[in-house]
């Protein structure tokens, strides 16, 4: 069986639109419930 090479090219805005349609949100858009968990994991 022969393999097929498929390349997808999307702009950054298209990627963001797709991710948002699947439920992605930025951390600064989400209400923080527990203040101590608000920091960035290091």
SVG drawing of the C-alpha trace seen along z (x, -y; Angstrom):
<svg xmlns="http://www.w3.org/2000/svg" viewBox="-17 -38 27 40">
<polyline fill="none" stroke="black" stroke-width="0.4" points="0.0,0.0 1.5,-3.3 1.7,-6.1 0.3,-9.6 2.0,-12.7 -0.5,-15.4 0.6,-18.8 -1.8,-21.2 -1.0,-24.9 -3.0,-27.1 -2.4,-30.7 -2.1,-31.5 -5.5,-33.0 -7.0,-29.9 -5.4,-27.7 -6.7,-29.9 -10.2,-29.9 -10.2,-26.1 -8.8,-25.7 -11.5,-28.1 -14.2,-26.2 -13.0,-23.1 -13.1,-24.8 -9.7,-26.4 -9.6,-29.4 -6.6,-31.5 -5.8,-31.4 -6.4,-35.2 -10.0,-34.7 -10.9,-32.2 -12.1,-33.3 -9.6,-32.0 -11.4,-30.2 -8.4,-29.3 -5.9,-32.2 -2.9,-30.0 -3.2,-28.0 -3.2,-31.1 0.6,-31.2 2.5,-29.6 3.8,-26.1 7.6,-26.0"/>
</svg>
